[in-house]
Amino acid sequence: MIEVSALSKNYGELRALDKVSFSVEKGQIFGFLGANGAGKSTTMDIICGCIGADNGSAKIAGYDITEQPLEAKRRLGYLPDVAPLHDDMIVEEFIEYAGQLRKIPTNALKSRVDSTIEKLALGDVRKRLIGNLSKGYRQRVGLAQALVHDPEVLILDEPTEGLDPTQIIEIRKLIRSLAGQHTILLSSHILSEVQNTCDKIIIINRGKIVTQGTYEQLSGSMESGHIYKLKVARNGSNALTTLGRIGVSNVKSGSTPEDIEFAVSHSAGDNVLDDVAKAMVDGGFGLRSLTRKTRSLEDIFLQLTK
Amino acid sequence: MSGILAIAKRDLKAYFASPTAPAIFWFFLLFMGFFFNNFVSLFMKMANQAPMMGGQAPTVEQLLKALFYNQNFIFLLIIPAVTMASFSEERRNQSLRLLLTAPCTSLEIVLGKFISATSLMLIVLVASAVYPLYTVFYGNPDKMMILTSYLGLTLLVMSQIAFGLWISSLTSNQFLAFVFTMFGLFLLLILNWMAPNIGGGGLGESVLKYIANTEHLEPFFKGTLSVSHTTYFLIFTGLFLFFTNVTLDSQRWR
């Protein structure tokens, strides 16, 4: 649905984007993750045709944004980092205006506006001036503007930025509910947000794509094996030496001698865990728990962008 | 096409939702009234003195011509106020992205903005007709001359708006847009007088004189319609709308 190949962009001396390529399939939610200034907004502006790229191309639903901009833009809804609103307009009027700009036929316009207002729960404020709305409502009007023409592709630049926790949860729910009918590209510098809402993740740093894949793939690719946490009831230090003999690596104790961490390489096979459990029970250490430690996106991000 | 109308309608509404339109009407009509009052009392004085001094009494057409020339001066101040926000403000508060990501060509955007500003100024021109109408009620002016003068003023306003839009598309600072538009329009007005000094006679002078808009207004104020002078204004307008279009489009490859 979205195909980006080898995008490059310079701002004077600064290389903002360096050969960025990725593609998003239909119905997916794609997370675009990077620190501030990593090149997220620049990429999105190029995909939407607001600015040009020095090199490379971006295609929306098969239409190149520079070659066939009108066809591509017809299939596109964009919510930039600052919602493009007119403060001097009434909510309803503004959404209607956005619909007219997106060439919705006049006879369908009224119903499209009404259904968009309903979908985004803007009914209470539909007659209010946009300049008087709170940040959360402004963001929703911004989303309404991007959604009114029912685009195939939705591009959202930090949609939950500056909202309070309840609003963040609402917007996230809304975005999840839009998946399937729309293909969504979402950027964020909040890692948990991407982890919770997105099917696939791209990490970008200083204009370059560092890695991309599903969250499982990313966390899996980070290490040669899995890290496990083991908790025993007594004699932690003895348990440590016992483990050292079984064939697991990186054995170390955590905050107390009874909390133990160890790594199992992929080549070690599945039976190692059975051996560990057996050794703990047989040795009389009192096995309390044995769990796999999942790496948070924060860990992956920090390690990759170091 | 529907894009042009949507943009034009929104922008025209926005002029009236903000203090811009009221301020322009207030400013324009106040100054016009001031000039008119002055000219009429001068006109009366001269008309009374003429028989005694043995000179020719002034005509109503001369009074109106002076009024129309002064309108050009007032436009110098209000056209920049009308056009300054059109692109600058949208760029500053990021709402320009709404237009840039909509399936509209940049020409549609430019024409939409042009139509809204021109419509506002047409309403201003209609309001200003109260002064010539006054002379129609209390005197006997050449009505054809009033009509052609208004056509000339409309063409003038269109060319000035096109110039203002171009300046506004170059900057995200409204104040700069205002100042540079005013400076440019002032230059167009005085170029006629400066031409002999700059051009030094010959071709240079005639080119500069051709660019100045006062030369082209004169025939309209005399009550004549001329194709060549109408063409000047239309070409000027078209050229600057084209420049605006290029500026807007160039962001996509800058």
HADDOCK unambig.tbl for C-alpha pairs under 7 A between the chains (distance, minus, plus):
assign (segid A and resid 48 and name CA) (segid B and resid 101 and name CA) 6.00 0.50 0.50
assign (segid A and resid 49 and name CA) (segid B and resid 101 and name CA) 6.37 0.50 0.50
assign (segid A and resid 49 and name CA) (segid B and resid 252 and name CA) 6.83 0.50 0.50
assign (segid A and resid 50 and name CA) (segid B and resid 97 and name CA) 6.58 0.50 0.50
assign (segid A and resid 50 and name CA) (segid B and resid 100 and name CA) 5.72 0.50 0.50
assign (segid A and resid 50 and name CA) (segid B and resid 101 and name CA) 6.46 0.50 0.50
assign (segid A and resid 50 and name CA) (segid B and resid 252 and name CA) 6.25 0.50 0.50
assign (segid A and resid 51 and name CA) (segid B and resid 251 and name CA) 5.79 0.50 0.50
assign (segid A and resid 51 and name CA) (segid B and resid 252 and name CA) 4.28 0.50 0.50
assign (segid A and resid 51 and name CA) (segid B and resid 253 and name CA) 6.64 0.50 0.50
assign (segid A and resid 52 and name CA) (segid B and resid 251 and name CA) 6.94 0.50 0.50
assign (segid A and resid 52 and name CA) (segid B and resid 252 and name CA) 4.08 0.50 0.50
assign (segid A and resid 52 and name CA) (segid B and resid 253 and name CA) 4.44 0.50 0.50
assign (segid A and resid 52 and name CA) (segid B and resid 254 and name CA) 6.41 0.50 0.50
assign (segid A and resid 53 and name CA) (segid B and resid 253 and name CA) 6.73 0.50 0.50
assign (segid A and resid 70 and name CA) (segid B and resid 103 and name CA) 4.58 0.50 0.50
assign (segid A and resid 70 and name CA) (segid B and resid 104 and name CA) 6.62 0.50 0.50
assign (segid A and resid 73 and name CA) (segid B and resid 101 and name CA) 6.10 0.50 0.50
assign (segid A and resid 73 and name CA) (segid B and resid 102 and name CA) 5.94 0.50 0.50
assign (segid A and resid 73 and name CA) (segid B and resid 103 and name CA) 5.05 0.50 0.50
assign (segid A and resid 74 and name CA) (segid B and resid 103 and name CA) 5.42 0.50 0.50
assign (segid A and resid 82 and name CA) (segid B and resid 94 and name CA) 6.74 0.50 0.50
assign (segid A and resid 84 and name CA) (segid B and resid 94 and name CA) 5.48 0.50 0.50
assign (segid A and resid 84 and name CA) (segid B and resid 95 and name CA) 3.91 0.50 0.50
assign (segid A and resid 84 and name CA) (segid B and resid 97 and name CA) 6.34 0.50 0.50
assign (segid A and resid 84 and name CA) (segid B and resid 98 and name CA) 5.79 0.50 0.50
assign (segid A and resid 85 and name CA) (segid B and resid 95 and name CA) 5.56 0.50 0.50
assign (segid A and resid 86 and name CA) (segid B and resid 95 and name CA) 6.76 0.50 0.50
assign (segid A and resid 88 and name CA) (segid B and resid 14 and name CA) 6.76 0.50 0.50
assign (segid A and resid 88 and name CA) (segid B and resid 17 and name CA) 6.69 0.50 0.50
assign (segid A and resid 97 and name CA) (segid B and resid 6 and name CA) 6.62 0.50 0.50
assign (segid A and resid 100 and name CA) (segid B and resid 3 and name CA) 6.61 0.50 0.50
assign (segid A and resid 100 and name CA) (segid B and resid 6 and name CA) 6.27 0.50 0.50
assign (segid A and resid 101 and name CA) (segid B and resid 3 and name CA) 5.21 0.50 0.50
assign (segid A and resid 101 and name CA) (segid B and resid 6 and name CA) 6.67 0.50 0.50
assign (segid A and resid 101 and name CA) (segid B and resid 102 and name CA) 5.96 0.50 0.50
assign (segid A and resid 102 and name CA) (segid B and resid 102 and name CA) 5.52 0.50 0.50
assign (segid A and resid 102 and name CA) (segid B and resid 103 and name CA) 5.87 0.50 0.50
